Amino acid sequence: MSILCLRKYPRAPIISGFSILTALLTTTSRLNAEPSVAEQRVAEAIKAQHLSVVHLWAPWCSNCQAELKSGGWIKMVKDNPNVHFYFVSVWSGGEDGAAMLKKFEITDQSNVTILADPGPRGQNHIKQFAGLPLSWIPTTWIYKGGDLRYALNYGEARFPLLQQFLDDSESEWSHKGESKID
């Protein structure tokens, strides 16, 4: 293999064709990577007709910890037994965070599934999950019948608002029969 080295200025860094090729292959392999087992399970589960909440979090994240300490998640899970909650640990190198969730009694609930994406923390962490962008944690998505109903993509959930979104996702409404605006 030939190596391309470019140096325009005497003190400029050397750019190696090998390092460029390596970076391109790494990026391409990440883009073409198969979804993780956690992502596959969530993608299948959110197709269900009942409500599903996908909560992307990490045990090391202070915002995620604050949500747990507030008691909001355990109350949300217990108050909504017909909703299935998926706690998916991301950016934690495959650690599922079950030990932390157990401290807050979340692992003991029958409507909770705990999963972990194997991706690392840092620059190479996943930036997409189940076809949606992932740029911040915690992130919480609400699905019904495969349709994304609500997405809270930046930071801690406000649990009364999350409850309202769950209630709204269950309601049936239509504009049929209403007069049109002329």
N, C-alpha and C positions, 0 to 999 in steps of 0.2 A: 504494500500500500504506500502510495506517495504521500508525503506530508507537505502541505502548503504553509509557508511561513511568510508573513507580510510584515515589513517594517518600513514605514514611511519616514519616521523621524528617529534619530539615534537613540533617544530615551523612551520611545514608545514601546508598549508591551508587545510581545510577540503573539500573533494570532496563529494558532496551529490549525490546519485543516482537520487534523484528527480530533481536536477538542470540539470543533464546530460540528463535525459528523456525529460525535458521541452525544452532544447536546440535542441534535436533531432526532437521532434515533431514540433517545430517552423520552423526549417530548412526544414523539409519534407513538411510542409504545404505551405511554400513559393515556393518550387520547383514544387509542384503540383497545385499551384494557377492558377485559370483561368486568361487569359489575361484581362487586363483592357479594358474598353470601348474604350479608345483612341487607344490602341494597336489593337483591333479588327477592328476598322474603318480604320486604316492605312493598316492593312494586306489585307483588302478587296479592298481598293482604289488603292494600288500599282499594282494590277492585270490589271488595265486599259491599253489600248494600247498607250495612250499618255504618255508623260514624267511626272513623279511625283518626287518632291523633298521633302524628309522628313528631317526636321531640328529639332534635339533634342537639347533643350536649357533650361536655367533657368533664370528668371528675376534677381536673386541675383548674377549671375555669371559675373565677370568683363570681361572675354573674350567675352561672349555673348553680353554684353552691348557695348563693343568696336565695334563689328560687326554692331550693329544697329546705333551707333553714326556716323560711317563712311559713312552711306547712301548707303552702298553696297546692303543691302537686298531690300530696296524699289526700287532701280534701277533695280535689278535683276528681281523682281516680275513684274515691269512695262514693262521691255524690253522683257519679255517672257510670253505674255498673253495666249499662248497655253500650258503652263506648269502649273501644279497645285502644289502649295506649301503647305505643312503641317508643321506648327509650333507647335511642341509638347513639352510642358513644362514638364520636368522630375525633380525628386529629389526636388520638391517644395511643397509637401503635397497636391497636387491637384490644386494649384494656376495655372491658365492658362497664366498669364502674359499679358492678353489682354490690360490692362491699359498701360503698357509699349509699346506694339506694336502699340497701337493707337497713341502715341506720335510721332511715326515715320511713320504714315499713312499706316501701313501695314494692319490693320483691315479693311480698306475701300476698299480693292482690291477684285474683284470677283473671282480671281484664288487662294485665300488663305483660308485655313481652320485652325482654332486655336483649339488645343486640349490640355488636361492636363492628365498626368498619375497621379493617386492618391498617388503614393508612396512617402515616406518621404525622407528628406535629412539626410545624416549621414550614419552610418554603415549599416543600413538595406535598403538602396536604391536599386532599381532594377539594375541588372547587365546584363540584356538582354532585347531587345525590338524587336518585330516582328521577332524573331528567330535569331537575330544577337547580338553579344556581345556589351555591352555598358559600357565603362570604363572611358569615359571622355566627357565633354561637353565644347563647342558645338561639335556636331557630325552631319554630313550632308551626306545623302544617295540619290543617283539618281537611279530611277527605270524606266523601260519601259516594259510594257507587263508582269509584274510580275518578271522580271529579274533585279537583282541588276547590274547596269552598273558601278557605281563608288561609293566609300565610302571614305569620309574624316572623319577619326575617332579621330583625335587628334587636337583640337584647332580651332582657327579662320580660316574661309574660305578666300582664296584670290579670290576675285570676278572675275577677268579676267580668272583665272584657272577654276573656277566653270562654267563660261560661255562657255569655251572651252569644258568642259566635257558635257555640255548640247548639244552643237553643234555636238560633236562626237557621242553622244547617238542617235541623229536623223539621222546620215548618214548611208547609206547602202553601205556595202562593202563586198567583197568576194575574196578569193584566188583561186576560180575556174578558170581553164584555164591557170593559171600561171605555169611555168616550175618548176619542183621539183629539189631540191638540191640532187645531187648524192653523 
